[in-house]
Amino acid sequence: MKTKSMIWLVVVMLLTFQLSSCSEHLDYEWHGNITPGCILLSNNQIISEKSFDATKMDAVGVVIGTRQDTMWIVNTKELGQFSYLDTLSTVSGVSPNEMLLCGLENTAAILKSERKSPAVNAIMAYPSSVTGWALPSIGELKMLSANLETIRKSMQTIKGDVFSTSPYLSSTPDGSSSQTEELYAKCITLQSGYVSSILKTDAAQIRPVLRIKVR
């Protein structure tokens, strides 16, 4: 237990450092002008879709939405289909609230738990020059769905992966009841915005999302 606690402490410290690092190196010229479709580069700069130059720039994601001094970015890569957990169970600290933009907190809670999550493990193993990616909450995926056409245009510009027509897995459990929270996780079909539930042990599409606070 002591060893597990030490590992969790290191994970929390890394996540905190990663978010701070991203925030501190953002291009402040764009603060207040960041909108869905803007592009996150590997050097942590944010640029407009029209300013992207593939011969000089390396894109890692596209802004899907903003709230005050915070932005959310979806990764350029599809990671494939993975299950929420390898067993049907509830994870302590994971919010079932479909309105919250809390993918980072949910992902941290899953990492802290004793449950194995193939989806979270795939995101943690994904190599990226920008760190802090998480399994998005259903609220964050709804934001992505609402701005999909704008985001898709930028993805095409930077030659990111095409969004799948299959449902995307979120880190949000089905909170309809204690039983559904144990058994199901929320998914969304991006093109229609239709939200459904899937058994936690069944696989669905995953795409990492990053949350950055601009100071």
N, C-alpha and C positions, 0 to 999 in steps of 0.2 A: 504493500500500500504506500509505503514511504517513497519507493522508486516511482510509482505511478504519479504521486503528487508532484514530485520533482519534474517529471516529464511534462505534466500539465502546466506547471509554472513556466517552463521554458516556452511552451506553445503560446501562452498568453503574452509573454514578453515579446516574442517574435511578431505576433499579430499587431501588438501595440506599436512596435518599432516600425513595422512595414507601413502602417497607415500614416504615421507621423512623417516618415521619409517621403512618401508620395506627396503629401500635402505641402511639405516645405519646398519641394522642387517644381511646383506647378508654375506655369507662365502667368504671372499676376496680371499681365496686360488683358487677359481674357476673363479675369474675375468679374462677374456680373454680366458678362456677355456669352456665357456658356449655355448652349441650348442642345436639345437632342439632335444628334447627327454630327456634332463636333467630334474630333478624333484625338485619342490619346496616343502619343508617341512613346517609344521605348525610353526616351530621355525624360519622361514625365511632363512634357509640354502638351498643351491643349491647343489645337488649331482648328480652323473651319475646314469643311470638306473641300471647298474651292482652293484652299491653300496647300493641299497635300501634293507633294512631289515624290512619286515612287522611286525616282533615281537617287534621292537624297535622304528620304525619311523611312523609318520603320514603325509601322502602326501596330499597336497591341490591342486596341479596343475602340468602341464607339460609345459616346455618351447617350444614355437612354432616358435620362431625366434629371432634374435638379429640384432641390428644396432649400431655399434660403442659401446657406453657405456650404451645402453638401451636394455632391453629384454622384451618379451611379453610371458605371461603364460596363458594357457587355464585351466579353472576349471575342476575338476574331475567329477562334477555333471551336469546332464541335468536338466534344470529347467522346461521343458515342453514347451508348445506353447502359445504364447502371441502376442497381436497386438502391433504395433509401437505406435499408438495413438488411442484414443477413438473417434476421429473425423478427417475428412480429412482436413488438414491444413498444412501450412508451419511453421517451428519453426526457429525463428531467432537465428543465431549463429551456426547452424548446417551445416557442410560443405558437399556439394554434390560431392566433388572431390574423385573419386574412388581410387586414388593412395595414399591418406593420411592415416597414421596410427594414427587416431585421435579419437578413441572410447571414451577416457576419456573426451576430450573436447566436443564431441557431446553429451555425457551423461550429462555433467554439463549444457550445453545449454538447454537441454530438462527439466532438473530439475529447471532451472531458469525460464523457460517459464510458462505460465498459462495452458499449455496443459497437459492432463493426459495421461501418457504412461504406460499401463499395463506391458510392457516388462521391462522398466527401474524400475518400482516399484517392480517387482519380484526380480530383481537383488539387489536392495537396501535392500530388506527384507531378503535376503539370509544370514543365519548365517555362519560366517567363522572366524577362528582365525587370518587369514590374510585379511586385509581390502583394499579397493580401487578398487574393481571389477567394470567393466563397460560393457555396451552394445557395443560390438566391431564394428568398422567401417568395411566396405566391404574390405578395404585394409588389415586389420588385419585378416579377415576371409580368404582372398586369401593366406596369409602367412601360415595359418593353413592348408589350402587345399594342398598347395605345399609340405608340410612336413608331410602329414597325416600318411603315413605308419610308419615313425619313431615314431611319436607321439602316434599312436595307439598301438605300441608295448610297450611303456612305460606305457600307460594307463592300459594295460592288467597286467603289472607287479604290479602296485599299486592298481589294482582292481577298477579302475575308471569306470564310465559309458561308455558304447559303444556309439560311434558317430552315430547319426540317419542318415538314408538315405533321410529324408525329408529336404527341404531347411532350412537353418539357416538365421534368421533375423539379419540384420546389423543396425547400427545407421545412415547409409548413405542414404539420399533421392535420388531419381532418378533425376539427374540434366540435363536431356535431354532438358527440357524446363521449364518455370515457372509453367506451368500447371502440368507436370509430377512431379515436385518437391513438389507440394502441395498434389498430390494424392498418390504417390508411394514411397516405400522404397526398397532398394536393398537387395536381398537374394542370397545365394549361396548353391549349392549342393556340399558338401565337397568332395565326392568321385570322381566326374567328374571335379570339378572346374567351373561348369556352373553357370554364374551369370544371375539372372533374376530380375524382379520387381514384387512387391506384393502391393495391396492396403494397405494403412497404417492401416486400420481398420480390416484387415484380420490377423489371427494368423499364426505364424510360429515358428519354434524351436528356442530356445535361450540357449546360453551357455556363461557365463561370461568370460571376458578376463581381465587380469591385466597387467599394464605396470609399469616396475620398472627401474629406472635409477641407475646404479652402479657407485659409487663415488670412 
